[in-house]
Amino acid sequence: MTQDTPVYSGKAKSLYPTGRAGELLVRFRDDITAFDGVKKDVLTRKGSYNAQVSARLFTLLEEHQIRTHFIRLIDECSMLVRELEMVPLEVIVRNIAAGSMVRNYPIEEGTPLDPPVIVIDYKDDARHDPMLNDDIILALKIVTAEELSLIKEIALKTNIVLSRFFAERGITLVDFKIEFGRDNGTMVIGDEISMDSMRLWDAGSGASLDKDVYRFDKGDVLEVYRQVTERSLDRGEKT
Ligand code: CDP
């Protein structure tokens, strides 16, 4: 059912038509990039690890009445999704200070953030995803005030569900980014939730289990992605 030409190709995923109105096929590629695409590589099986973890987490959210675009996995690196009218926002929820929070503000890495901090960036690579605030979001008419409060509510609920899921598997959810789109006017989670879009630390050792391993050459990124996949799919690895 997949045609050869993608309707859209991003840094790590490509979207294909399915022949059915309102549905798309997302293929998670083996490309990995960091720092706005300045650093890039191809890692065999990386796409399949991210697809499988995304599918597991989307299913988990749906079980908690959080709506996503996920329909089902088609093969180990492709998923069928509902087509959304995407909103150009990157909605980040932070439980622990790390990454840009530490680079940009006087706060030490590892500082717990309670309540969690929501940061919303404008999804625009050419502008390096500048941070927004509520007034700018409304001035740019990206979403309505009602949609914005719904987005924050869904993001916080998602944080509770994902934090518990990973804690049960010996992993701390430090922060994550999600994207939203409208499905017939309803705000739902789209894109992916994977090791590329979350910051995960091993609860025991504190070791990075996410794209930071690639960004900062902290070790064998493929092995780390494999481990998170095994632990997320409950295939027994706890360390
Ligand atoms: O990762 P970096 O320090 O550049 O940015 P951040 O603002 O600390 O990122 C917070 C979380 O959002 C991390 O888990 C990132 O992996 C994720 N993120 C993402 O998936 N895509 C982006 N364009 C920016 C952040």
Residues whose N, C-alpha, C, O or C-beta is under 5 A from the ligand:
A	BS01	CDP	I92 A98 G99 S100 M101 D175 F176 K177 D196 S197 M198 R199
